[in-house]
Amino acid sequence: MPTATASPQHTLDSTDRSSPYVERKAASITQGIMSIEGLSLNLATVRQWGFREAVEACARHGLTGIAPWREQVVALGPKEASRIVKANGLRVTGYCRGGLFPAADAAGRQAAIDDNRRMIDEASTIEAEGIVVIGGGLPEGSRDLAGARKMFADGVAAVLPHARACKVPLALEPLHPMYAADRGCISTLSEMLDLCDLLGEGLGVAVDVYHLWWDPTLAQQIARAGRRIIAHHICDWLVPTKDILNDRGMMGDGVIDLRGIRALIEAAGYRGVQEVEIFSNDWWAKPGEEVLTTVIERFNRVCMPL
Amino acid sequence: MPTATASPQHTLDSTDRSSPYVERKAASITQGIMSIEGLSLNLATVRQWGFREAVEACARHGLTGIAPWREQVVALGPKEASRIVKANGLRVTGYCRGGLFPAADAAGRQAAIDDNRRMIDEASTIEAEGIVVIGGGLPEGSRDLAGARKMFADGVAAVLPHARACKVPLALEPLHPMYAADRGCISTLSEMLDLCDLLGEGLGVAVDVYHLWWDPTLAQQIARAGRRIIAHHICDWLVPTKDILNDRGMMGDGVIDLRGIRALIEAAGYRGVQEVEIFSNDWWAKPGEEVLTTVIERFNRVCMPL
């Protein structure tokens, strides 16, 4: 359980606690400790709502923050999006989603790098506490998974200086192996931590239970990650899973040991929000208000370590 | 590439090459070396055909062997099934599928153990070169994946003496992480090899490309497996994948580097057949003859190391 004696310092790189962008993060994490119910909503969970409607609902229900998607922010303009969030007293706990660096040719790879740099500028404007960065899939026609992974690493290295300059942490997110071909060529926390080891300051990892719950080395890799964990995403794995992309479950409706994984994450030093991210044809078909009240009820009932 | 100078000995445990059940396997592998086109068909691939029809078609097309499912063999009776296979000059390169040891209570676990022992007897009768053994899912209502893995290991240990006595190798098959909840709680080759290390003679592993192609440690674990590889299953990963269970692809239609993985497997010392196992609503809807001729064409065109 988080306590007031737990270190309120949350750094991306424990070897450099003086790094200026750490201050914003540290302040937000301190806020997280004060609210054990620290809950953030990834707005993809309630895509039946527009941006403003979703933000206002989250504020009305007392949530800590939101994690918007880029299309929403760009459509409004980052400044206006930020104004709406601030007017409702919320934080932007994450910004979805960057990365996706593999491409068939050099021009495509450069375009992805340029696009990620623009996204970092947007993240800075909306004061996002981090950008979620995923691997991307194989280039069209390719079967070279190792090559795609190399392109991902090269892309992260290319945008990292700009992310550091803008004080925007990059939360590297491994995706479930069933997405290795078309969305996330990096499947394990181990690989993302290897990249953090290699590239250093400014990088952290996002631990999404949906992507990682099956990993037999999960406990070991969460401990290894330590304070480099900068995001914790939750939902559940349904049995059966009817759709490979859009059948994530509400917390408590599936088989993931949410309490157990949260305990490991807290033991590693992370005290930040849990961000609910549910892509679900079933939940998208319900009223947003029903989704949000269910999220809050389940978060309080099945997501906290005992 | 396999050559006549490669060792024709294929043993389950390189520390005990005198083990009697190795002889059958060694003889079959020698045959595999003589026929570089060594192709076996898992009969689930052509479930539009009955057992006899499928076996006769495989023989007519010159395949090396078949891998039947238990329901088919038990329905005919193992002796009659074996007679049909032998009359057509085929081998039984694998028998599907055992394992599935996790259960909610001790009676359930014992029932699974007893059932696996009966399956070993059947495998002996049909002279199967191995039984494919998968993890099984979480017991009803459980979120304890580590506990399920322990039940799997205990189950394998419980049936292994009988498998050894019957000279039936157990091919431990990790399943894709998307099946961890309901079919295979063991997701990685690394875990299965750990169990082989622990329990020793009589165990090997099945390398199914569909389950393992995404694993960043695959090359390393195949090398580690060495001569403990006793089955190599092939199909392909489609983009997009429309169904989590029954949308496997024909070789060449997806993104798996089949040649590359086969090269790793041969470098590890395995020279046995490639077994085609395609669960596919699309292919099941076509005539069996079309499926089989496509399998043969693709096997020759995209599955052999260059």
Interface residues (C-beta under 8 A of the other chain):
Chain A: G137 L138 S142 R143 D144 L145 R149 H176 P177 M178 A180 A181 D182 I186 S187 T188 S190 E191 W213 W214 D215 P216 W237 V239 P240 T241 K242 D243 I244 G254 V255 I256 D257 G260
Chain B: G137 L138 S142 R143 D144 L145 R149 H176 P177 M178 A180 A181 D182 I186 S187 T188 S190 E191 W213 W214 D215 P216 W237 V239 P240 T241 K242 D243 I244 G254 V255 I256 D257 G260
